[in-house]
Amino acid sequence: MPPTRRAPRPRLSRDAVLRAAVEAADEIGTAALTMRKLAERLGVEAMSLYHHLPNKDAILDGMVDAVFAEVAVPTDVDWQDAMRERALSLRAALNRHSWAVGLLDSRSNPGFETLRHHDAVIGCLREGGFTIAGAAHAFSALDSYIYGFVLQETTMPLDPSGASPEELKELSDGILDSLPSDLPHFSAMVEHALRPGYAYGDEFEIGLDLVIDGLARRRKTWR
């Protein structure tokens, strides 16, 4: 009787492990992601992962780097256009990977894509006439706005953009009926946000333009 052949073990690589980790985090978040669960997803023993990444921190570093690799890197164009394109691209990446909002700038061992991205943003701002201090101000303002907006839109309790006019009216009436009568301004905002055609996500580019316009006005005042 011929010997039974064992099924070949899946071929692992650092990139394969990180791709699986990103996919898992998209489904269950990073808190629930463990080396054991990641190994099960890849069809290998957990010890096999340590040949490619030594611990979960290294995996998180690599996952952050993978997200930055998805974001448009500013090129030699007008700095305002470049920052706008980068902001839209970063928001899209964060919406694909909501777990990354609190991680992107928290790693103490940033990878190449992370460093390349940050260097390109700073370089674009410097080429656009910002001093190094001004570039720091601009970078902080832009990322605070982008991260904050994504955090808010991904944690909102409802999204009226996909509801029918009848559903929106029912929802609006229910909320307004439950409000105290002495909140006229908030009531008006509820009616505005729940009207047909309104989408909170549309506010992103309006706010982004305000941030960029403000940076353009202050750019030459920073030394």
N, C-alpha and C positions, 0 to 999 in steps of 0.2 A: 504494500500500500504506500503510495507516494506521500512524502511529508506534507503536512498542511502549510500552505504559505500564509504568512501574516500579511494583512493589508498594509501597504506602505504608509508610513507616518506622514502627515501633512508637512510640507516643507515650510519652515518658518524663516522669517527675516524681520529685521527691526521695523521696516515699513509695513509689513503685513500685520504685525502686532499692533502698531499704532493705528492703522486703518480700522482694525477690529475694535480697538479701544474707543475710537471716536464714534463708531457706529453704536457701540454699546451705551456710551454716555448719552448719545442722542435719544436713546430709548429709556434708560433707567436713571440717568444722572451720574455724576462722578462720586457722590457719597456711597451709592450702592455698588459701584464698580470695584471689584476685588480681583486679585491675581487669579484666584480659583475660578471665578465666573468668566474671566477673560480666557483662561485656558480651556474651559468647557466650550466656549464659543468657537475656539479655534480647533477643537478636537484633539488637544494635547494635554500632557501632564503639566501642572503648574510649574514644576521645576524647569521645564523646557524654556519658559519665558525668561528665566534669569540669565540665560546665555546671551540674550539680546538687550534686555533692560533690567537693571539690578533691583529695582523696587518700584512701588507705585508712584513715588515722587518723580522718578525718571520718566515714567509713562505720562504723567501729567505734563511735564516739561515738553515732551514730544508731541502730545496732543495740542498744546497751545501753539507750538511751532507749526503744526499742520493747519491750524485755523488761520494763522497769519499768512501762510502760503496761499490761501484762497483770496486774500484781500489785494485789491489793485494797488500796485506800488506807484507812487507819484513819479511822473516822467518830466522831461524838460518842456513843460508847457506853462501857461499862466498859472501862478500859484493858487488863485481862487478856483479855477477850473479843476486843478489837480486835487485840492482839498475837498471839493464837492464830490468828485468821482470817488475818491478814497472813502469819504464818509458813507456814500451810498453803498459801496462795496462792503465796507466793514459792517454796516447795519444788516445787509443781506446775510453775511457770514454768521453774525450773531443770532439772527433769526433761525438759521439752519441748525446752529449749535448753541442753544440757550444756556447750557451749562457753562459756556466759556465767558459769560459776562463778568463773573467775579474772579476769573483766573488769568485773563490775558496779561495783565500787568502785575501779577502777584508772584511770578516765579523768580527765584534767585539764581537760576542757571538757565538763562534764555538761550535758545538755539539759534542757528544761523538765520533762518527765515524771520524770526522775531527781530534779531539785530539788524538784518538787512532792511526790513520794513521801517523800523524806527530811524535808521540812518537816512533812508530815502525821504521820509517825511521832513526831518530836520533840514536836510540838504535843499529840498524844494523851498522850504520857508526862507532859508538863508539866501537862496538865489532870488527870491521874491522881495528882498530888501529888509528882512527881519534881522535884528541883532540876535546873538545867541540867547540873550535874556528874553527878547521878544518872541523868539521861536519857542522857548519854554512856555511862555504865557499862551501862545496860540495853540500849541500841542495840548496843553492842559484843558483849555476851554473847549476845544473841539471834541476831545475824547470824553470829557465830562458830559457834554451834551449828547454825544452818540450813545454812550453806555447808559446814561440815565434814561434816555428816550426808549431804548430797547428794553430796559428793565421794566419801565412803566407799561409799555404796550404788551409785553409778554405776561404781565401779571394782572392785567385788567380783568374784572370778573365777567365781562361780556363783550362781544364784538357785534355791534349792530349792523355792520356792513353786509352780513350774509342773511339778514332777516327780511321778510316781506314787509310791505307798508302796513298791512294789518297787524302783523306781529309787533312791529315797532310801536304802533299806536297803543296796542294793548300793554306793552311793556312800559311805555312812557306814562300812560294813564295810571298804571299800577304804582310806579315810583312817585309820581306827583301826588297821588291820593294819600300816600303814606308820609309825605313831608309836612312839617309844621307850616302853618300859613304865613309865618313871618320870615320866610327865606325867598324873597322874590327873585333875587339875582341868581341864586343856585337853581331855582326852578326854571328860570329862563335858559340857563346853560344846559340843563337836562333836556329840555325841549329841543334845543339846538343840536345837541349831540345825538339825539335819537330820531332826528328827522330823516326821511328817505334820502339816500345819496351821500350822507355824511360818513366819513371813514376817519377814525382817529389817526391812522397811519399817514394820511395826507398832510398832517401837521408837521411831519418830520422835515420836509424840504423847506417849508416856510420858516421854521425855527433855524434850520441850517443856514439859510440865506441871511437871517438876522445876525447870526454869530459871525459869519464870514464878512458881512458888511461892517460889523463893529471892529473886527480885526483890521480890516483895510483902513478904517479911520484912525485907529490907534497905532498902526504899524510904525510910523516914523517918529512917534513920541517916545518909543522905548529905546533905551541906551544900553 
